[in-house]
Amino acid sequence: MRWFALYARSRQLPVVVPAALLSIVAIRLLAASRWSPLFAALALTSAVALAAVGLSGQDVELDRTAAFGWLRRRFVHILTIGVVAGAVLLAVQSIGDSSVDTALIVRDSAGLLGLAGLAATVFGGQFGWTLPLVWTVLALSVPADKALLNQILIWPVSPPEDTLAWWLASGLFVLGTGLYSVVGARR
């Protein structure tokens, strides 16, 4: 278990986990009775973006010299981010009278994880927050109309039964988590 403590510290988990959990709780409390998919997407994005900063260690070159394979560790790490963020949001949303569909939380967690993994692989672990945050900001600022580009951009706030949103989130999850698990964060 000593390796886990070292891994957790190198990925900034003692700082990131409380900050991510606090962001979900704060957004839920601030939204109060206006709780909606928009606020759920914001809460998930904040948690995933905060946790994505730790997708690489302090020294990527040192990580690459390890005598064990990183694929499984990377996959478990990124998957844990989404599972914890989604589970905490599901638990916290019960504070108020309104709730967001569980399917939407699962879909958004998966898609945002994929974006975080993609950003960490392309830009570096310290920039794993960029794509989830940018995409969510775009989703909140684009009008929800029938234009295909707009439908693609607003998938995080689309209704849970939106097939295109599910395909996009699934594709982003497979691409981002797969690429991050195999390649790791950029140097």
C-alpha positions as CSV (number, residue, x, y, z in Angstrom):
1,M,0.0,0.0,0.0
2,R,3.0,2.3,0.3
3,W,3.1,2.6,-3.5
4,F,-0.5,3.9,-3.4
5,A,0.4,6.6,-0.9
6,L,3.3,7.7,-3.2
7,Y,1.1,7.5,-6.2
8,A,-1.7,9.5,-4.6
9,R,0.7,12.3,-3.5
10,S,2.4,12.4,-6.9
11,R,-1.1,12.9,-8.5
12,Q,-2.0,15.6,-5.9
13,L,-5.0,13.5,-4.6
14,P,-4.9,14.9,-1.1
15,V,-5.6,18.4,-2.5
16,V,-7.7,17.5,-5.5
17,V,-10.2,15.1,-3.9
18,P,-11.5,17.6,-1.3
19,A,-11.6,20.4,-3.8
20,A,-13.6,18.3,-6.3
21,L,-16.1,17.2,-3.7
22,L,-16.5,20.7,-2.3
23,S,-17.1,22.0,-5.8
24,I,-20.0,19.6,-6.4
25,V,-21.6,20.4,-3.0
26,A,-21.2,24.1,-3.5
27,I,-22.8,24.1,-7.0
28,R,-25.7,22.0,-5.7
29,L,-26.3,24.3,-2.8
30,L,-26.0,27.4,-4.9
31,A,-28.4,26.0,-7.5
32,A,-31.0,25.2,-4.8
33,S,-34.4,24.9,-6.4
34,R,-33.1,25.8,-9.9
35,W,-31.2,22.4,-10.0
36,S,-31.2,21.3,-13.7
37,P,-29.0,19.4,-16.2
38,L,-27.1,22.7,-16.7
39,F,-26.0,22.8,-13.0
40,A,-25.3,19.0,-13.0
41,A,-23.0,19.5,-16.0
42,L,-21.3,22.4,-14.3
43,A,-20.8,20.3,-11.1
44,L,-19.4,17.3,-13.0
45,T,-17.2,19.5,-15.1
46,S,-15.7,21.2,-12.0
47,A,-15.0,17.9,-10.3
48,V,-13.5,16.3,-13.4
49,A,-11.5,19.4,-14.3
50,L,-10.0,19.6,-10.8
51,A,-9.2,15.9,-10.7
52,A,-7.8,15.9,-14.2
53,V,-4.9,18.0,-13.1
54,G,-3.4,14.9,-11.5
55,L,-3.4,12.8,-14.6
56,S,0.3,13.0,-14.7
57,G,2.9,12.8,-12.0
58,Q,5.5,15.4,-11.1
59,D,8.0,14.0,-13.5
60,V,6.6,12.2,-16.6
61,E,10.0,11.0,-17.6
62,L,10.4,9.4,-14.1
63,D,7.0,7.7,-14.5
64,R,8.0,6.2,-17.8
65,T,11.1,4.5,-16.2
66,A,8.9,2.4,-13.8
67,A,9.4,-1.3,-13.9
68,F,5.7,-2.0,-14.2
69,G,3.0,-1.3,-16.8
70,W,1.0,1.9,-16.4
71,L,-2.0,0.9,-18.6
72,R,-4.1,-0.6,-15.9
73,R,-3.1,2.1,-13.3
74,R,-3.9,4.9,-15.7
75,F,-7.3,3.4,-16.6
76,V,-8.3,2.8,-13.0
77,H,-7.2,6.3,-12.1
78,I,-9.2,8.1,-14.8
79,L,-12.2,5.8,-14.3
80,T,-12.2,6.4,-10.6
81,I,-12.4,10.2,-11.3
82,G,-15.7,9.7,-13.1
83,V,-17.1,7.1,-10.8
84,V,-16.4,9.3,-7.7
85,A,-17.6,12.5,-9.3
86,G,-20.8,10.8,-10.6
87,A,-21.5,9.0,-7.3
88,V,-21.0,12.2,-5.2
89,L,-23.3,14.2,-7.5
90,L,-26.0,11.5,-7.3
91,A,-25.7,11.6,-3.5
92,V,-25.5,15.4,-3.2
93,Q,-28.4,16.1,-5.6
94,S,-30.8,14.4,-3.1
95,I,-30.3,17.5,-0.8
96,G,-33.0,19.4,-2.7
97,D,-36.5,18.7,-4.1
98,S,-35.4,18.4,-7.7
99,S,-33.0,15.9,-9.2
100,V,-31.4,15.2,-12.5
101,D,-31.8,11.8,-14.3
102,T,-29.1,9.3,-13.4
103,A,-28.6,8.5,-17.1
104,L,-27.6,12.1,-17.7
105,I,-25.0,12.0,-14.9
106,V,-23.6,8.7,-16.2
107,R,-23.4,10.0,-19.8
108,D,-21.8,13.3,-18.8
109,S,-19.3,11.7,-16.5
110,A,-18.2,9.3,-19.3
111,G,-17.9,12.1,-21.9
112,L,-16.1,14.5,-19.6
113,L,-13.7,11.8,-18.6
114,G,-12.9,11.1,-22.2
115,L,-12.3,14.8,-22.8
116,A,-10.0,14.9,-19.8
117,G,-8.0,11.9,-21.0
118,L,-7.7,13.4,-24.4
119,A,-6.5,16.7,-23.1
120,A,-3.9,15.0,-20.8
121,T,-2.6,12.9,-23.7
122,V,-2.4,15.8,-26.1
123,F,-1.5,18.8,-23.9
124,G,-0.1,17.2,-20.8
125,G,-1.6,16.1,-17.5
126,Q,-1.5,19.5,-15.9
127,F,-3.8,20.6,-18.8
128,G,-6.3,17.7,-18.4
129,W,-8.9,20.3,-17.3
130,T,-8.9,22.2,-20.5
131,L,-11.2,20.2,-22.9
132,P,-13.9,19.4,-20.3
133,L,-14.1,23.0,-19.2
134,V,-14.0,24.5,-22.7
135,W,-16.6,22.0,-24.1
136,T,-19.0,22.7,-21.2
137,V,-18.6,26.5,-21.6
138,L,-19.4,26.1,-25.2
139,A,-22.4,23.9,-24.4
140,L,-23.8,26.6,-22.1
141,S,-23.3,29.4,-24.6
142,V,-24.6,27.7,-27.8
143,P,-28.4,27.8,-28.5
144,A,-30.2,24.5,-28.5
145,D,-31.6,24.3,-32.0
146,K,-31.7,21.6,-34.7
147,A,-28.3,22.5,-36.3
148,L,-26.1,19.5,-36.2
149,L,-23.0,21.5,-34.9
150,N,-25.1,22.9,-32.1
151,Q,-26.5,19.5,-31.2
152,I,-22.9,18.2,-31.1
153,L,-21.7,21.1,-28.9
154,I,-24.6,20.9,-26.4
155,W,-24.4,17.2,-25.6
156,P,-23.5,17.8,-21.9
157,V,-26.8,19.6,-21.3
158,S,-29.0,17.6,-23.7
159,P,-31.9,15.5,-22.4
160,P,-30.9,12.0,-21.1
161,E,-32.8,10.3,-24.0
162,D,-30.8,12.2,-26.7
163,T,-29.2,9.5,-28.9
164,L,-26.6,11.8,-30.5
165,A,-25.4,12.9,-27.0
166,W,-25.0,9.3,-25.9
167,W,-23.0,8.5,-29.0
168,L,-20.7,11.5,-28.6
169,A,-20.2,10.9,-24.9
170,S,-19.4,7.2,-25.5
171,G,-17.1,8.0,-28.4
172,L,-15.2,10.6,-26.3
173,F,-15.0,8.1,-23.4
174,V,-13.5,5.3,-25.5
175,L,-11.2,7.6,-27.4
176,G,-10.0,9.7,-24.4
177,T,-9.7,7.0,-21.7
178,G,-8.2,4.5,-24.2
179,L,-5.6,6.9,-25.5
180,Y,-4.7,8.2,-22.0
181,S,-4.5,4.6,-20.7
182,V,-2.2,3.4,-23.5
183,V,-0.1,6.5,-24.1
184,G,-0.2,8.4,-20.9
185,A,0.1,12.1,-20.4
186,R,2.2,14.2,-22.8
187,R,5.7,15.1,-21.6
